[in-house]
């Protein structure tokens, strides 16, 4: 039998404060956590949604170094941007804290000191890479070199971003320090380790026996780690940015970010509720949930629980509903390549349309496998679901209510069979929604919410009040009363998913509170209440909007190609006599047009100084024909005639292939007479 809890503590993975958040973060962690928290609040349950920025770690120091500013400058900038972005999307954190706060520094230090005093750490000396010029040990990301798998010369000591391989610094070919460029040396350094192997038996019992209900991806990854055997893990490292290890013999060392960051959940709770924090972390009547992405499973299911076990006074998480990854336009989201839809930019480009993004990310949530976000799918879901189903039903009901009754809810007559059937179906959908949400199947729950709108549309279409009003106006009163009750259930059903639209709908219906127990209640909006006119809840997404977003991504891809482009190696030597055989000249374009039935070819009529010749060139994707007329081009005049698409081509127009793959015509920098030779 499932245990009942008095309250629920929900934590969300702490995003690194070295950049903004993107749709991958939202789909994997923050939108699902907010949906669940909103649902619990609607049920009158005590819930605390805790989030915050992870402000320590190597990525932040790298960002600061690249920009020539301090790490504090970086985290101050991005913490505020991230926090404001979450608020803009309607993520209802009870607290959104930061790991540079005084509370966190004190909490993390005391956590370490307690475990240290109880003998829970192992002190070990190992060899690590050291920069003899910079005079410091190197974190993995401070070491670069050639990837042994793909040959990428800019691989990091922990990962190759070109092929995606996980690496260690000693695997790199020709490693160098990113601080000074020096070749790193191996030197002895001492650190403190948490012996995860000590907690392996208890972790096995707790996860593999007591939590078989966890998602297969979570359970499976945990089992894999446990089956491989756990090893001690360092809780300190040699850095100058972070929380100093609270020991006299640990000068110059800070708490490793994986140890530091999850304690942020505790310190942020303290900042939120003060002295009441222990009931959220230590009372057995509190359930703890970690909403994370799959890359954080091991930290939240094995490492952090081992820390809590070592302390001995904390609750362990009851569930860790981790999502898989979200790709973007069939490619992996990459912050370093700027291949992402950034939340703060979305809020600027789509003002007042937050619900659309929340809806699409939930409808396409990567709950069981990696999923893909495309702007075409975004458009399709908004237009054919939010607008055509949910918005359409609410708008039709509101318009008819004002047309027939000046917005006043009519007194219904005796319900007919279609009315009772609609009520039954709505109640079933709402009941199924509750089951699915509590099982963390939010994508399926959203589908049931939309089914309520489908039931409403079918009810109106079958009842045809616009026709019946002419023959049986009393019957229409019952129809419109029932349609209004379905609208009320929609406001409740969509509140966790599209809270801005739900609030507008509830306000128009005069609903002063959104209580989940009222979902499916067909007596919620009483006869005689005046329903306010309601503007359209959703608007269609135009093709031009989608095209602009796709072009934005294509430009990002082009910039990435330019940034990473390297020319091909020089070909084998060729005798000058071979080159002299080519007759390369300058010509002027007299005519230019697209070749029919060809996507690539343009037909040029060239004045070569002696005559006019036709040359075909495969550059139609890069130029409009009319812009080329009158321009000078370079061409090879003495190639054999070649027939393409039924047209004889007498020569080859020269172009250069740019780093982004585009073709650029070669032309002289000054006016040159047609027929002038190139030598």
N, C-alpha and C positions, 0 to 999 in steps of 0.2 A: 504494500500500500504506500502511495506517495506521501512523503512527509509534508506536513503543513508548516509554514513559517509565518512569523509575525511581520516580517519586513524583508525587503530585498535590496541588497547593495549591488549596483551595476557599475562596473568599471569599463572604460574603453581604452584601447591601446594608446599610449602617449606618442603623438607624432613628433618627429624631430623638428625642432625649431630652427631649421636651416633652409627652409623654403615653404611655400604655401601648400595647402592640401588639394588633392585632385579627386576625380570621380572614383578612382580605384580605392582610395581611403574611405570615401563615403559609402560605396556599395559594400565594402568588406566589413566595415566597423560601425560608423557613426549613424547612418540612417537606420540600420537594424536596431541598434541600441536605443535610439530615440523612439522608434515605433514601439518597442517593448515597454519602455518606461512610461510612455503616454498611455498605453493600454492598461498597465497596472494602476496608474493614477485614476483612470476612468472607473476602475473597479473599487476605488476607495482604499487601495492598499498602500502601505507606507513604503516608499521607495526613495532611494538616493542615487542619482546619476552623477558619477564622478569621472571627470576627465582632466586633461592638462597637457602641457608641453614638456617634452623631454629635452632639456637644455644643456645636457652634457654629452660628451662623446666626440670621437674623432671627426665625423662629418661636419660638425659645427666649427671646429678649429680649422679644418681645411677651407671652409667657406670664408672664414674670417681672414685667413692668410691670403686667399685669392683676391679679396677685396681690399686688403690693407687696412682692416679695422680690427677691433677687439672682438673676442667671442661674445662678450656681453652686448655689444652693439648688434650683433647678428640675432641673438635670441630675443632681445627687446623688440626688434623690428618684426620678426616673424611670429613671435608669441601673440602680439596684438593683432596682426593680420589674420592669423588662424582663428583666434577667439572671435573676432568680428565676423569672419566668414561663417563660422558655425552659427552664430546668432542670426545672421542673415538668412540662413537656410532653415531656421526654426528648430535647431538642435537644443533641447531643453536641459542643458547641464544644470545641476544644482550648484556645482562648483566647477570652474575650469581654472586650475592652478598651474604652477610652474615649479620645476625642480631647482631653480635658483633662489627660491624663497628661503627666508630665515627659518621658517617652520620645517621645511624639508631638510635643510642642512642639519638641524638639530635632531630630527626624527631618524634620518639615515645614519647619523653618527652614533646615536644611542642604540640603534638596532645592531650595528656592527659591534659596538662595545659589549652588549649583552652576550652575543654569540661568542665573541672573543674571550670574555671572562669565563664562559661555560666550557671553554676548550673545544668549540665546534669547528675551528679552522685548523688547517695544516699549513705550516710555514715551509716553503720549498725554494731552493735556489736553482735556477735553470739558465740556459744560455738563450739570449734574445738578440735581435739585430740592433746595432748601435751605430749612430752617425758620428764619426770621429771629428767631423768639421763643426757640425751644429752642437756637438757635445750632449746628446740625449739619445735615449732608447727610442726606437721607432715602432709606433703602432702599425698594424697591418696596412692601413690606408696611406701611411707615409712611405711605403715601399712600392716602387713601380718597376716594371721590367717587361720581358717578352713572355707571353703566355705559352706554356709548353704544349698546349692543345691546338691552338689556331694560329699562333705566330703573331698575334696582336702585340705591338711593341709598347702599348700604353696600358697594359694590364696592371691592376692593383694587387697588393699582397694578399687580399682576401677574396678577390673575384675578378674575372675577366668580363667586362661589360659587353664585349663583342660577341663571345660565344656562350656566355652565361655560366662558365665553369666556376665552381668554388675552388679557391686556391689557398695555399699558405705561402708566406714570403719565401721560404726556402725552396719552393718549387719554381720560382721565377727564373728565367734565363737572363743573365746580365742585370741583376737587381741594382737599383740605385735609390738613394734617398731623395724624396721629393722636396726635402728641406734645403739641401745644399748641392745635390747631384753627386755626392760622394758615394763610393762603393761601401755599403754597410759592413760592419764587423760583428762577429758573435762575441758577446761578453756576458759575464755572469750578472744576474739580477735576482733579487729575493722578493717573493710575493706570498700572499695569503690565499689559501684555496678552501673552498667549501667541498667536503667529500661527499659528492652526490651518491657514491656507491654505498655509503652508510645508510642512506634512506631508500635504497632500491627495494628491499623487501616490503617496506611499508607502502611505497609508491605502487608496487605491483598489486598488492591487496586492494588499495584504495581505488586505483584506476581500473585494473583489469577485472576485478571481481565486483566492486561496488558501483561502478559507473559504466556498465555495458550499454546504457541508454545514450551515451554521448554519440555525437555524429561519427560516422565511419571514418571520415578523414582525420578527426581528432584522435579517436581511439586507436586507429591503425598506426598513426605516426608515433603515438606514445608507446605502443607495443613494440614498434621497431626499435626505438631508442632503448627501451628496457631490455629487449632481447640481445642487443649488441653489448650490453653491460655499461653502466654509467661510470664515469671517471671524475676525479676531483676537478673543480673548475675554479680558476683564479677569480678572486673578488677585488683585486687591486691591480693597478697598472701604472707604468711610468709616464705620467702626463702632468702638465701644469694647469689644466683646465678641468675642474671637477671638484668633488668634495674630498678634502684631504683625509687620508686614512688616519683615524684618531689613535695613533700610537707614536710614542717618542722615537721608535726605531724605524719609522716609515716616512721620513721626510722626503719630499719630492714625489710621493705616490698619492694617487687618488683612488676613490672607489670606482671599480669597473662599472660602466654604465648599465650593464645588465643587472647588477646588484642594486645599484642606486635607483634606477628608473621605477621598478614596481613598488618600491617603498613610497614613491610619489602618490600612489593611490591612498596610502595611509595618511601622509602629511596633508594632502588636499582635503581629505575627509576632516582632519583636525581643523583646518582653516575654515571649513564649512559649518561644522556643528560644535566646535570647541570641545569642552569636557565630555560631551555626550558621544564622542567618537568611538569609545570602546564597545558600545552596544552594537555598532555596525560591523565591528571586526572580531569581537570575541564572544558575543552572545550566541549560543547554539540555536536560538530561535531566529537568527538572521541568515538568510540565504545569500550567497555571493555568486555573481555571474561575471565572467570576463568575456566581453565582446572584442574579438581580435581577428586579424587575418591569419592565413595558414602559416606564414613565415614566423609567427610568434607563438605557435603551439607549444614548442618545447620549453620556452621560457615560462609560460603561464600554467603548464600542466606538470612540469617536472622541476624546473629550477626554482621558481618562486615558491611553489608548495614545499620544496625541500628547505628553503629559508624559513618558512612559517613553521614547519615541523621542528626545525632546529631551535626556534624560539620556544615553541610548546604552548603558547597561550592563544594562538589565533585560529579562526575558522579556516577551513580549506574551501576552495570554490566548489559549488554544487554542480555547475555546468560551465563549459567553455564553448559556446556556439561560434566556432571559427568558420569564416567563409573562405572560399578559394579566391583566385585572382580575377580581376576584370581587365580584359584587353581593350584596346582602342583601335577601331578601324582595322581589325585583323593583325594588329601588331602589339607587342608587349608595351605597357605604359612604362616610360622611362623619364625620371626627373632630370637626369644628366643630359638627356637629348631633347628635353622640353617637349617630349611626345606625351601630352596629357591635356585633359580639359581641366583647367584650374578653377576651383570654386569661386575665388574672388573675381576672376574674369567673367565667369558665367553670370554671377549676380549683377555685374555691370552691363553685360550684353543682353541679359534677359530680365530686366527689372520687373518685379511683381509676378514672376513666373516660377518661383521656387518649387511650387507643388509639382510642376512638370518634371523637374529633375528627380525629385524624391520618388515620384510615381514610376518613372522609367527605370531608375536604378533598382527599385524593389521588384518590379515586374520582370526584370532581367537579372535578378540577383544571382551571384555565383555561389549558391548555397551548397551544391554538391559537386560542381565541376567549374573550371574556368569558363567564363562567358565573355561575350564580345559586345562592346558598345559601338554603335554607328549612328551618325547623325540622321541617316535615312530611317533607321528603326525608331529613333527618338521622334521624328516627325510623324511616322506612321502610328505610333502608340498614342501620341497626343491627339492627333486628328481623328483617328478611328475609334479610340476608346474614351479618353477624357472628354473630348468635345462631342463626339457622335453618340456616346452612350450615357455617361454620367451627366455631362452638361446639358445634353439634349433633353433628357427626361426632366431634370429640375427646371429648365427654362420653359418647356411646354406646360408643365404643371403651374408654374408661377403666372405665365401669360394667361392661361385659361381661367385661373382663379380670379384674376383681376378683370378679365373680360366679362365673366358671368356674374361675379359676386363682389366686385370692387375690392377684391383681396380678402374678404371676410370668409373664414372657414365655415361652410354650410353645415346644417344639422343633417346627419345621414339618416336614411331610411333603413329598413331591414336589409341586412347584407344578402346579396345573391351569391350563388355558387362561385362565380369568378372572383368576387371580393374575398371570400373565405380562402379560396385557393391561393390568391396572391399573398394573403397574410401568412398562410401556412408556409409557403415557399420562402418568404423573407425570414421568418423565424428559424427555419432550417438552415438557411445560409448564414445567419448571424451566429447560431449555435456552432456550426462547423468552423466559422471564423475563430471563435474563442478557443476551440480545441487546437486549431492549427497554430495560432499565435503562441499559446502556452507550450507547444512543441517546437517553437522556433522555426516553423515553416511559414515564414512571412510572405514569401512569393505566392504560395497557394492561398494564404489568407486574403491577400489583396485580390486574387482572382474571385474569391467568394464575395468580397465587398463589391466588385464590379458586377457580379451576378445579381446583386440587389437592384442595381440600376437597370440591368437587362430585364429583370422581372417587372420593374416599373414601366419600362417602355412597352413591353408586351401587353401589360395590363391596359395601358392607354390605347394601344393599337387595336386590341380586341374589343374594348368597351366603346370606342369611338364616341366620346362625349360631344364632339363637334357635330355629329349627326343626330345623336339621341336627344340633344337639347331642343330640337325642333318638334319631337313627338312625345318625349317623356322627360320633362325638365326635373321632375322629382328624382328620377333615377340618376341624373347627372350630379345631383347634390351628393349622393352616396359615392359615386365614382371619384369626384374631386376631393371628398373627405378622405377616402382611402389613399388616393395619390399623394395627398399632403402628408399622411402618416408615413408613407414610403420615403418621402423626402427627409422626414425627421430621422428615420433609420439610416439613411445615407449620410446625414451629417455626423451621426455617431460612428458608423462603420468606417468612414474615411478620416476621422479625426487623427488617428495615429499615422496615417499615410500621407494625406494631403491636408495638413492642419489649417492652412490659410483659407482654402476653399470651404472646408468644413465650418470654419468660424463664420464666414460670410453667410453660408446657408443657414446655420443655427441662428444667427442674429436676425435674419429676415423672417424666420419662423417664430421668433420670440422665445427661443430656448435659452434660459439664463444659466444652465449648467449642462454639461455633457457627461451623463452617467451611463456606463455601459449596460447597466441593468435595464435601461429604457430602450435599448436597441431591440427592434421587433415589437415594441409596444404600439398598438394601433389605436390607442386612446391618449396619446401623448400631447397632441395639439388639439385643444378643445374647440368645439363649435363656437363661433362668435369671435374668435381671435382674428385680428387683422394681420395678414402676412404682408410684409413690405415688398415693394417691387425689387427685383433682384437683377442686376446686370449679369451678363454672361459670365459664368464661373471660369470658363476656359476659352481661349481663342486659338484658331488654327495656326500652325507653323507654316509659313510660306516657303516655297522652293528657294527664294532668294536668301532667306535666313540660313537654310541648310547649306546652300552653296557657299555662303560667306564663311561658315565654320569649317567646311571641308577645305576650302582654299587656304584658310589660316593654317590648318594642319599640313597641307601640301607645301606651303612655304616653309614651315618648320622643318619638314623632311629635306627640302632643298638646301636650307641653311646647314643642316647637319651633314649633308653630302659635301658641301663646299668646305666645311670646317675640317672634315676628316679625309678629304680627297688627297691622293698622292698620284703623281703621273706614273704611267707604265714605264718600265725600264727601257732604256735606249735599245733599239734593234741592232742587229749585227751590222758591222761596217759594210757600206756599199761603195763601190768605185765611183768616182766623179763622172766617169763616162756613162754610167747607167743613168745618173741624174740628167746629164746633158741631153739624153735621148728624149726627155719629156719637153714638149713645147707648151710652156705655161704662159698665158697671156692675160691681159686685162680686157674685159668687154663691158659694154653698157647694156642694161636691160631695156629692151624696147617694149616687149609685152610679157605679161605673166598671168597665168591662170591655173586653177586647179584642174587636174586630170580627172575626167569623169570616171566614177566607179573605183577610184583609188583614194585611200585615206592619207597616203604618204607623199604622193608625187605632185610636184608643180611643173608646169611646162613653161620654159623660158624661151623667148626669142631674143637672141643676143646679137648686138652690133659688134663684130670683132674687128672692124676697120677695113675689112676686105669685102665682107658680105654679111648677111644675116643668117644665123644658124639656130636650130632648135636643140635645146639641151633639157633633159629631164633631171630633176633633183628631188631627193626624198626629204624635203624640209617643210612639208605642208603643215606639220604640227607646230611649227615655231614661227611662221610668218604668214601674214595675210598677203595675197598676191599684189594687191594694189599699192602696198607700201614699198614694194621692190622696184616698181617701174621708174626708170631714170637713174637707178643706182649703178655704180660700177662694181663688178665682181671679178674674181680671179677664176680662170678655168684652164683645164688641160685641153689643148686644141687637136692633138694628133692621136687620140685614142680611136680604136676601131668603132664603127657605127654599131650601136646596140638598140634593138627594138624592144620596147616595153609598152604594154597596154595598147599595142598596135601603132605606136608612134616611134619613129626613128630618132634616137638621141645621139648627137654628134659632139661628144665631149663630156667633161665632168667638171661641175662647179665645185670649187674647193670650200670647205667649211671646217671649223674646229669643233670637236666635241668637248663641251664644258664639263666642269666637275660634277654638275648636277644632271648630266646626261643630255642636256639640250645641245642643239647644233647652232653655231653662229657662223654666218657667212664671212669669208675673208675678203677684205677690200682694201685698196690703197688708201693712205691717210690724206692724200691730196689728189686733185684732179689729174687724171692720166688719160691720154688719148687712147681710144679703143684700139686694140691690136698691139699695144705696147708689151714687149716681152718681159717676163720676170726671170731674173738670173741671180 
